[in-house]
Amino acid sequence: MRNRSSWGRTVLNSMAIWFVPWLGSLLLVSLWGPSAPASLLRRLGEHIQQFQESSALGLGLGPGAEALPKVGWLEQLLDPFNVSNRRSFLQRYWVNDQHWAGQDGPIFLHLGGEGSLGPGSVMKGHPAALAPAWGALVISLEHRFYGLSIPAGGLDMAQLRFLSSRHALADVVSARLALSRRFNVSSSSPWICFGGSYAGSLAAWARLKFPHLIFASVASSAPVRAVLDFSEYNDVVSRSLKSAAIGGSLECRAAVSAAFSEVERQLRASGAAQAALRAELSACGSLSRAEDQAELLGALQALVGGAVQYDGQAGAPLSVRQLCGLLLGGGANRSRSTPYCGLRRAVQIVLHSLGQKCLSFSRAETVAQLRSTEPRVSGVGDRQWLYQTCTEFGFYVTCENPRCPFSQLPALPSQLDLCEQVFGLSPLSVAQAVAQTNSYYGGQTPGANQVLFVNGDTDPWHVLSVTQALGSSESALLIPSGSHCLDMAPERPSDSPSLRLGRQNIFQQLQTWLKLAKESQVKGEV
């Protein structure tokens, strides 16, 4: 362990990733390897996060080098539940100490989720925007197995068994203790967790499981209820497409259905029609097989769902208003346009924004890429996240009821089949894992106090979160016309009054918690 610890200390003092020997070859895989045909929703989320983080760095830093966020590395146990296993990995974190009032000030811990976490995570958005008011130290912690926090040894099943929300929470505990020592934080300083989406669930669960270490949590768009068949996702998409408040309408919802009906008609037609469809919608691979058709239809569903999920966010290629304008053929050419033509244009806009050539891949290529155990620094951790959905959460979006505006493909069995093809996990084991997750954390009634759940009613994920207060200290905030994790994004002049009010409510909740923490300090409580 002595050599390993010495190596870890060397890395802690540097921002250069090449000090970690195995990351050199990993970076080459990232730069030169083929891009995995992942869910379009995850690609959109990564793109928006990177856009907002780079905007934060561009707008938020002063001319001095002291304004730069600092990077650090923690040596964490690979298996924190087995004291005899001393294998470890390096976990990355970022620090913004510009506003820190000193060792007695609060610590705002921003948890990372299923992707890379960059320096912008501590510079803009909350909790960074909230830090000056209370002199808080802002730290963000990258999730194990994502970004640069990937253990040596690859992503085979023997390694992935150390990837779970429970392992991630153990990392939070270890990081909380190690960082307290590293920054000489007072034992009475309150630690408040922040997180969005899956990381929002982690923030809530950190307070639930470790209330003696985490004083309070703000959980944004946190899907705390695991679910195998997430048909409710498209129920919200359908409803949001009709919402005039965000630019939707009954006509827009009908146009979506018409566009998908035309795609299905061409898929049933001759080989020439399929070939034209493939070119028009940028599908990589043949569309002659039903499983490849399902991949295309799933990608198109994700495109429309993504416009709803990320509506109005900086970096989002399409808002609901823009998508509806395309589908309804707004402008002088409306009489000659069709919903299908609008859908084609939407595909072009999204692919151009993401820098991708293909909307969908063949099912065989998808499986082959997901089976690859070579880690990639860039990207959204497709294999890792699939593993977590197969072993903990499900979250498989389906469209098998009459209210859904899309094709009924892909169906749940097709999605569960990925768990079996990639990891050898049966549908029954996935269903059991989802049930165990809800049993362990409590689903939508987790029973944690001093947690604020923040959601937007446009976001399809809010139906898996907590949207009504469960008690005086387990509160909820539902932002009208708010999209996924919108409250966490950097503030903009175009922010709606409801979003501004929501952020004020978050501020007031923090004010209440930190007043309580101060009173506890005066009484001498830890």
C-alpha positions as CSV (number, residue, x, y, z in Angstrom):
1,M,0.0,0.0,0.0
2,R,2.9,2.4,0.6
3,N,3.8,2.6,-3.1
4,R,0.1,3.0,-4.1
5,S,-0.4,5.8,-1.5
6,S,2.7,7.6,-2.7
7,W,1.4,7.4,-6.3
8,G,-2.0,8.7,-5.2
9,R,-0.4,11.7,-3.4
10,T,1.5,12.6,-6.6
11,V,-1.8,12.6,-8.6
12,L,-3.5,14.7,-5.9
13,N,-1.3,17.6,-6.6
14,S,-1.7,17.7,-10.4
15,M,-4.3,18.5,-12.9
16,A,-2.7,16.4,-15.6
17,I,-4.3,13.0,-16.1
18,W,-1.2,11.4,-17.6
19,F,0.2,11.1,-14.1
20,V,-2.1,8.1,-13.8
21,P,-0.2,5.5,-15.8
22,W,-3.2,3.5,-17.2
23,L,-5.1,6.6,-18.2
24,G,-2.8,7.2,-21.2
25,S,-4.0,4.2,-23.1
26,L,-7.6,4.8,-22.0
27,L,-7.5,8.3,-23.4
28,L,-6.4,6.9,-26.7
29,V,-9.3,4.5,-26.8
30,S,-11.5,7.5,-26.1
31,L,-10.1,9.7,-28.9
32,W,-9.7,7.1,-31.5
33,G,-12.2,4.4,-30.8
34,P,-15.7,4.3,-32.4
35,S,-18.5,6.1,-30.6
36,A,-20.9,3.8,-28.9
37,P,-24.5,3.8,-30.2
38,A,-26.0,4.9,-26.9
39,S,-29.4,6.3,-26.0
40,L,-30.0,9.6,-27.6
41,L,-31.4,10.9,-24.4
42,R,-28.1,10.3,-22.6
43,R,-26.2,12.0,-25.5
44,L,-28.4,15.0,-25.2
45,G,-27.9,15.2,-21.4
46,E,-24.1,15.0,-21.8
47,H,-24.2,17.7,-24.5
48,I,-26.3,20.1,-22.4
49,Q,-24.1,19.5,-19.3
50,Q,-20.9,20.2,-21.3
51,F,-22.4,23.3,-22.9
52,Q,-23.5,24.7,-19.5
53,E,-20.2,23.8,-17.8
54,S,-18.1,25.5,-20.5
55,S,-20.4,28.5,-20.4
56,A,-19.9,28.6,-16.7
57,L,-16.1,28.5,-17.0
58,G,-16.2,31.2,-19.8
59,L,-18.4,33.6,-17.8
60,G,-17.5,32.9,-14.2
61,L,-13.7,33.1,-14.0
62,G,-11.8,36.2,-13.3
63,P,-8.4,37.1,-14.9
64,G,-6.4,35.6,-12.0
65,A,-5.3,32.0,-11.8
66,E,-6.7,31.9,-8.2
67,A,-10.2,31.9,-9.7
68,L,-9.7,28.5,-11.4
69,P,-11.4,25.6,-9.7
70,K,-9.0,23.1,-8.2
71,V,-9.0,19.4,-9.0
72,G,-8.1,16.7,-6.5
73,W,-8.0,12.9,-6.2
74,L,-9.1,10.6,-3.4
75,E,-7.8,7.1,-2.9
76,Q,-11.0,5.0,-2.4
77,L,-11.5,1.4,-1.6
78,L,-12.8,-0.5,-4.6
79,D,-14.9,-2.7,-2.2
80,P,-15.7,-0.7,0.9
81,F,-17.8,-3.5,2.2
82,N,-15.0,-6.0,2.5
83,V,-12.2,-5.0,4.9
84,S,-9.9,-7.7,3.6
85,N,-10.0,-6.4,0.0
86,R,-7.5,-3.5,-0.1
87,R,-7.8,-2.7,-3.8
88,S,-8.3,1.0,-4.5
89,F,-9.0,3.5,-7.2
90,L,-8.6,7.3,-7.6
91,Q,-11.8,9.3,-7.5
92,R,-11.8,12.8,-8.9
93,Y,-13.2,15.9,-7.2
94,W,-13.4,19.6,-7.9
95,V,-13.2,22.5,-5.4
96,N,-14.3,26.1,-5.5
97,D,-13.1,27.9,-2.4
98,Q,-13.6,31.5,-3.6
99,H,-16.4,32.2,-1.2
100,W,-15.4,29.9,1.7
101,A,-15.6,31.7,5.0
102,G,-13.2,29.3,6.7
103,Q,-13.3,26.0,8.6
104,D,-16.6,26.8,10.3
105,G,-18.4,27.5,7.0
106,P,-20.8,25.1,5.4
107,I,-19.8,22.6,2.8
108,F,-21.9,22.2,-0.3
109,L,-21.2,18.7,-1.8
110,H,-22.3,18.4,-5.4
111,L,-22.6,14.7,-6.3
112,G,-21.9,13.4,-9.8
113,G,-24.0,10.8,-11.5
114,E,-23.7,8.6,-14.6
115,G,-21.2,10.7,-16.5
116,S,-18.1,12.8,-16.3
117,L,-18.0,15.7,-13.9
118,G,-16.1,18.8,-14.9
119,P,-14.8,22.0,-13.3
120,G,-18.0,23.9,-14.2
121,S,-19.8,21.8,-11.7
122,V,-18.4,24.0,-8.9
123,M,-18.5,27.3,-10.7
124,K,-22.1,28.0,-11.9
125,G,-25.6,26.7,-11.2
126,H,-26.5,25.7,-7.7
127,P,-24.8,25.0,-5.3
128,A,-22.1,27.5,-6.6
129,A,-24.6,30.3,-6.9
130,L,-25.7,29.8,-3.3
131,A,-22.2,29.6,-1.9
132,P,-21.5,33.4,-1.5
133,A,-24.5,34.0,0.7
134,W,-23.2,31.6,3.4
135,G,-19.5,31.5,2.7
136,A,-19.7,27.9,1.6
137,L,-16.9,25.7,0.3
138,V,-18.2,24.0,-2.9
139,I,-16.9,20.5,-3.8
140,S,-18.1,18.2,-6.5
141,L,-17.4,14.4,-6.4
142,E,-17.3,12.3,-9.5
143,H,-19.1,9.0,-9.4
144,R,-17.0,5.8,-9.4
145,F,-16.7,4.2,-12.8
146,Y,-17.5,7.4,-14.7
147,G,-15.4,10.2,-16.2
148,L,-11.8,9.8,-14.9
149,S,-12.8,7.9,-11.8
150,I,-12.6,4.5,-13.4
151,P,-10.8,1.8,-11.6
152,A,-7.9,0.0,-13.3
153,G,-8.8,-3.3,-14.8
154,G,-11.6,-2.5,-17.3
155,L,-15.3,-2.9,-17.2
156,D,-15.8,-6.6,-17.1
157,M,-18.4,-8.2,-14.8
158,A,-15.8,-8.9,-12.2
159,Q,-15.2,-5.2,-11.9
160,L,-18.7,-3.9,-12.4
161,R,-19.9,-5.8,-9.3
162,F,-18.3,-2.8,-7.5
163,L,-20.6,-0.4,-9.3
164,S,-23.8,0.5,-7.5
165,S,-25.6,3.3,-5.7
166,R,-24.6,1.7,-2.4
167,H,-20.9,1.8,-3.4
168,A,-21.4,5.4,-4.5
169,L,-22.9,6.3,-1.1
170,A,-19.9,4.6,0.6
171,D,-17.7,6.8,-1.4
172,V,-19.6,9.9,-0.2
173,V,-19.0,8.8,3.4
174,S,-15.3,8.2,2.8
175,A,-14.9,11.5,0.9
176,R,-16.8,13.4,3.6
177,L,-14.3,12.2,6.2
178,A,-11.2,12.5,4.0
179,L,-12.0,16.0,2.7
180,S,-12.9,17.2,6.2
181,R,-9.3,16.4,7.2
182,R,-7.8,17.7,4.0
183,F,-9.4,21.1,4.2
184,N,-9.4,21.3,8.0
185,V,-13.2,21.6,8.2
186,S,-14.7,22.0,11.7
187,S,-16.6,19.0,13.0
188,S,-19.6,21.3,13.5
189,S,-19.7,22.5,9.9
190,P,-22.8,21.3,8.1
191,W,-22.4,19.3,4.9
192,I,-25.3,19.7,2.5
193,C,-25.6,17.4,-0.6
194,F,-26.8,18.5,-4.0
195,G,-27.5,16.4,-7.0
196,G,-29.6,16.1,-10.1
197,S,-31.4,13.1,-11.7
198,Y,-29.7,9.9,-10.5
199,A,-27.3,12.0,-8.5
200,G,-30.3,13.7,-7.0
201,S,-31.4,10.3,-5.7
202,L,-28.0,9.8,-4.3
203,A,-28.2,13.1,-2.5
204,A,-31.5,12.1,-0.9
205,W,-30.2,8.7,0.0
206,A,-27.0,10.1,1.5
207,R,-29.1,12.0,4.0
208,L,-31.4,9.0,4.5
209,K,-28.6,6.5,5.3
210,F,-26.0,8.8,6.9
211,P,-27.8,11.6,8.7
212,H,-24.9,12.0,11.2
213,L,-22.6,13.0,8.3
214,I,-24.9,14.7,5.9
215,F,-26.9,17.6,7.5
216,A,-29.4,18.1,4.6
217,S,-29.9,17.5,0.9
218,V,-31.3,19.2,-2.2
219,A,-32.5,16.5,-4.6
220,S,-33.3,17.8,-8.1
221,S,-35.3,15.7,-10.5
222,A,-34.5,12.7,-8.4
223,P,-36.2,9.4,-9.6
224,V,-36.2,7.7,-6.2
225,R,-38.7,5.1,-7.3
226,A,-37.1,2.4,-9.4
227,V,-39.4,0.9,-12.1
228,L,-39.1,-1.8,-14.7
229,D,-41.6,-0.5,-17.2
230,F,-41.4,3.3,-17.3
231,S,-44.4,3.9,-19.5
232,E,-45.2,7.0,-17.5
233,Y,-42.3,8.7,-19.2
234,N,-44.2,9.0,-22.5
235,D,-47.5,9.8,-20.6
236,V,-45.8,13.1,-19.5
237,V,-44.2,13.6,-23.0
238,S,-47.7,13.3,-24.5
239,R,-49.2,15.7,-22.0
240,S,-46.3,18.2,-22.4
241,L,-46.6,18.2,-26.2
242,K,-50.2,19.6,-25.7
243,S,-49.1,22.3,-23.2
244,A,-49.6,25.8,-24.5
245,A,-47.4,27.2,-21.7
246,I,-44.3,25.7,-23.4
247,G,-45.4,26.0,-27.0
248,G,-47.3,22.7,-27.4
249,S,-50.8,22.2,-28.7
250,L,-53.3,19.4,-29.6
251,E,-52.2,19.9,-33.2
252,C,-48.6,19.3,-32.2
253,R,-49.4,16.1,-30.4
254,A,-51.4,14.9,-33.4
255,A,-48.5,15.8,-35.7
256,V,-46.1,13.7,-33.7
257,S,-48.4,10.7,-34.1
258,A,-48.8,11.4,-37.8
259,A,-45.0,11.6,-38.3
260,F,-44.4,8.3,-36.6
261,S,-47.2,6.6,-38.5
262,E,-45.5,7.7,-41.7
263,V,-42.2,6.2,-40.5
264,E,-43.9,2.9,-39.7
265,R,-45.6,2.9,-43.1
266,Q,-42.3,3.3,-44.9
267,L,-40.7,0.6,-42.7
268,R,-43.5,-1.8,-43.9
269,A,-43.0,-0.8,-47.6
270,S,-40.5,-2.0,-50.2
271,G,-36.7,-2.1,-49.9
272,A,-36.5,1.1,-51.8
273,A,-38.8,2.9,-49.4
274,Q,-36.7,1.6,-46.5
275,A,-33.5,2.7,-48.1
276,A,-34.9,6.2,-48.6
277,L,-36.1,6.3,-45.0
278,R,-32.7,5.2,-43.8
279,A,-31.0,8.0,-45.7
280,E,-33.6,10.6,-44.7
281,L,-33.4,9.8,-40.9
282,S,-29.7,9.0,-40.8
283,A,-30.0,5.4,-39.7
284,C,-26.7,3.6,-39.8
285,G,-27.3,0.0,-40.9
286,S,-30.0,-1.8,-42.7
287,L,-33.6,-1.5,-41.7
288,S,-34.7,-4.9,-43.0
289,R,-34.7,-6.5,-39.5
290,A,-37.4,-5.8,-37.0
291,E,-34.8,-5.3,-34.2
292,D,-33.1,-2.6,-36.3
293,Q,-36.4,-0.9,-37.0
294,A,-37.0,-0.8,-33.3
295,E,-33.7,0.9,-32.7
296,L,-34.6,3.6,-35.2
297,L,-38.1,4.1,-33.7
298,G,-36.6,4.2,-30.2
299,A,-34.1,6.9,-31.2
300,L,-36.9,9.0,-32.8
301,Q,-38.9,8.6,-29.6
302,A,-35.9,9.8,-27.6
303,L,-35.5,12.8,-29.9
304,V,-39.1,13.9,-29.1
305,G,-38.8,12.9,-25.5
306,G,-35.5,14.9,-25.2
307,A,-37.2,18.0,-26.5
308,V,-39.6,17.7,-23.6
309,Q,-37.2,16.6,-21.0
310,Y,-34.7,19.4,-21.6
311,D,-37.2,22.0,-22.8
312,G,-35.9,25.6,-22.6
313,Q,-32.4,24.7,-21.4
314,A,-29.2,26.3,-22.6
315,G,-27.5,23.9,-25.1
316,A,-30.7,21.9,-25.9
317,P,-30.9,21.5,-29.7
318,L,-34.7,21.8,-29.7
319,S,-37.4,23.1,-27.4
320,V,-41.0,21.9,-27.5
321,R,-42.0,25.2,-29.2
322,Q,-39.3,24.7,-31.9
323,L,-40.2,21.0,-32.4
324,C,-43.9,21.8,-32.7
325,G,-43.0,24.5,-35.2
326,L,-41.1,22.1,-37.4
327,L,-43.8,19.4,-37.2
328,L,-46.6,21.8,-38.0
329,G,-44.7,23.4,-40.9
330,G,-44.6,26.9,-39.6
331,G,-43.9,29.7,-42.0
332,A,-44.7,30.3,-45.7
333,N,-44.3,26.7,-46.7
334,R,-46.8,25.3,-44.2
335,S,-49.3,24.1,-46.8
336,R,-46.6,22.0,-48.6
337,S,-45.0,20.6,-45.4
338,T,-45.9,17.4,-43.6
339,P,-45.2,16.2,-40.0
340,Y,-42.8,13.7,-41.4
341,C,-40.8,16.4,-43.1
342,G,-40.7,18.3,-39.9
343,L,-39.4,15.2,-38.1
344,R,-36.7,14.8,-40.7
345,R,-35.6,18.4,-40.1
346,A,-35.6,17.9,-36.3
347,V,-33.3,14.9,-36.8
348,Q,-30.9,17.0,-38.8
349,I,-30.8,19.7,-36.2
350,V,-30.2,17.4,-33.3
351,L,-27.5,15.4,-35.1
352,H,-25.7,18.6,-36.2
353,S,-25.9,19.9,-32.6
354,L,-24.4,16.7,-31.2
355,G,-21.8,16.3,-33.9
356,Q,-23.1,12.9,-34.8
357,K,-23.6,11.2,-38.2
358,C,-26.1,8.6,-37.2
359,L,-29.4,8.7,-35.4
360,S,-29.5,5.0,-34.8
361,F,-27.3,1.9,-35.3
362,S,-28.1,-1.7,-35.9
363,R,-29.0,-3.7,-32.9
364,A,-26.0,-6.0,-33.4
365,E,-23.7,-3.0,-33.3
366,T,-25.4,-1.6,-30.2
367,V,-24.9,-5.0,-28.4
368,A,-21.2,-5.3,-29.6
369,Q,-20.4,-1.8,-28.3
370,L,-22.1,-2.4,-25.0
371,R,-20.2,-5.7,-24.6
372,S,-16.8,-3.9,-24.9
373,T,-15.1,-3.8,-21.6
374,E,-12.6,-1.1,-22.6
375,P,-13.2,2.0,-20.6
376,R,-13.5,5.4,-22.3
377,V,-12.7,8.7,-20.6
378,S,-15.2,10.6,-22.7
379,G,-18.8,9.8,-23.3
380,V,-21.5,9.0,-20.9
381,G,-20.6,5.6,-19.6
382,D,-23.0,3.6,-21.6
383,R,-22.0,0.1,-20.5
384,Q,-21.8,1.2,-16.9
385,W,-25.2,2.9,-16.8
386,L,-26.8,-0.1,-18.6
387,Y,-25.3,-2.3,-15.9
388,Q,-26.9,-0.1,-13.2
389,T,-30.3,-0.2,-14.9
390,C,-30.1,-4.0,-15.1
391,T,-29.0,-4.4,-11.5
392,E,-30.8,-1.6,-9.7
393,F,-33.2,0.7,-11.4
394,G,-34.8,-0.5,-14.6
395,F,-36.1,2.8,-16.0
396,Y,-37.0,1.3,-19.4
397,V,-39.1,3.7,-21.3
398,T,-42.0,2.0,-23.2
399,C,-44.8,3.1,-25.4
400,E,-47.4,0.3,-25.2
401,N,-50.6,2.1,-24.3
402,P,-53.1,4.1,-26.4
403,R,-52.1,7.5,-24.8
404,C,-48.5,7.2,-26.2
405,P,-48.0,9.2,-29.4
406,F,-45.2,7.1,-30.7
407,S,-44.7,3.6,-32.2
408,Q,-45.1,0.7,-29.8
409,L,-41.5,-0.3,-30.6
410,P,-39.2,-1.0,-28.9
411,A,-41.2,-2.9,-26.3
412,L,-40.1,-3.9,-22.8
413,P,-38.9,-7.4,-23.7
414,S,-36.5,-5.9,-26.3
415,Q,-35.0,-3.7,-23.7
416,L,-34.7,-6.4,-21.1
417,D,-33.0,-8.6,-23.7
418,L,-30.1,-6.1,-23.7
419,C,-29.4,-7.1,-20.0
420,E,-29.3,-10.7,-21.0
421,Q,-27.2,-10.3,-24.2
422,V,-24.7,-7.9,-22.6
423,F,-24.4,-9.1,-19.0
424,G,-26.2,-12.5,-18.9
425,L,-28.8,-11.2,-16.6
426,S,-32.3,-12.6,-17.0
427,P,-35.5,-10.5,-17.0
428,L,-36.5,-12.0,-13.7
429,S,-33.3,-11.0,-12.0
430,V,-33.7,-7.4,-13.3
431,A,-37.3,-7.3,-11.9
432,Q,-36.0,-8.6,-8.6
433,A,-33.2,-6.0,-8.5
434,V,-35.7,-3.2,-9.1
435,A,-37.9,-4.5,-6.2
436,Q,-34.9,-4.7,-3.9
437,T,-33.8,-1.1,-4.7
438,N,-37.3,0.2,-3.7
439,S,-37.3,-2.0,-0.6
440,Y,-33.8,-0.7,0.5
441,Y,-34.4,3.0,-0.1
442,G,-38.2,3.3,0.3
443,G,-39.1,4.3,-3.2
444,Q,-41.2,7.5,-3.2
445,T,-41.6,7.5,0.6
446,P,-37.9,7.3,1.6
447,G,-38.5,8.7,5.1
448,A,-35.5,11.0,5.2
449,N,-35.8,14.3,6.9
450,Q,-34.1,17.6,5.9
451,V,-34.4,16.8,2.2
452,L,-35.9,19.1,-0.4
453,F,-37.1,17.4,-3.5
454,V,-37.2,19.8,-6.5
455,N,-38.9,18.9,-9.8
456,G,-40.5,20.4,-12.9
457,D,-43.9,19.3,-14.1
458,T,-42.7,19.2,-17.7
459,D,-39.9,16.7,-16.9
460,P,-41.0,13.1,-17.5
461,W,-38.9,11.9,-14.5
462,H,-40.9,13.9,-11.9
463,V,-43.4,11.0,-11.7
464,L,-40.7,8.9,-10.1
465,S,-39.7,11.5,-7.6
466,V,-41.3,13.1,-4.6
467,T,-43.6,16.0,-5.6
468,Q,-45.6,16.5,-2.5
469,A,-44.2,17.1,1.0
470,L,-44.1,13.9,3.1
471,G,-43.7,15.8,6.4
472,S,-42.5,19.0,7.9
473,S,-38.9,18.2,7.2
474,E,-39.2,16.2,3.9
475,S,-40.4,19.0,1.6
476,A,-41.1,19.1,-2.1
477,L,-41.1,21.8,-4.7
478,L,-42.8,21.4,-8.1
479,I,-41.9,24.1,-10.6
480,P,-44.6,24.8,-13.3
481,S,-43.3,24.2,-16.8
482,G,-39.9,23.2,-15.4
483,S,-37.8,20.7,-17.3
484,H,-35.2,18.1,-16.0
485,C,-32.8,19.6,-13.4
486,L,-33.6,23.1,-14.7
487,D,-33.2,24.6,-11.2
488,M,-29.5,23.4,-11.3
489,A,-28.7,25.2,-14.5
490,P,-26.9,28.6,-14.5
491,E,-29.3,31.5,-14.2
492,R,-30.3,33.3,-17.4
493,P,-32.2,36.5,-18.1
494,S,-34.8,34.4,-19.9
495,D,-35.6,32.3,-16.8
496,S,-39.4,32.1,-16.2
497,P,-41.0,33.7,-13.1
498,S,-41.8,30.2,-11.8
499,L,-38.2,29.1,-12.1
500,R,-37.0,32.3,-10.3
501,L,-39.6,31.7,-7.5
502,G,-38.4,28.1,-7.3
503,R,-34.8,29.1,-6.8
504,Q,-36.0,31.6,-4.1
505,N,-37.7,28.7,-2.3
506,I,-34.5,26.6,-2.4
507,F,-32.6,29.6,-1.0
508,Q,-35.2,30.0,1.8
509,Q,-35.0,26.3,2.6
510,L,-31.2,26.5,2.9
511,Q,-31.5,29.5,5.1
512,T,-33.8,27.6,7.5
513,W,-31.4,24.6,7.5
514,L,-28.3,26.6,8.1
515,K,-30.0,28.6,10.9
516,L,-30.8,25.3,12.5
517,A,-27.2,24.2,12.0
518,K,-25.9,27.4,13.6
519,E,-28.2,26.9,16.6
520,S,-26.9,23.4,16.9
521,Q,-23.3,24.7,16.9
522,V,-24.1,27.1,19.7
523,K,-25.6,24.3,21.8
524,G,-22.4,22.3,21.1
525,E,-24.1,19.6,19.1
526,V,-22.0,17.9,16.3
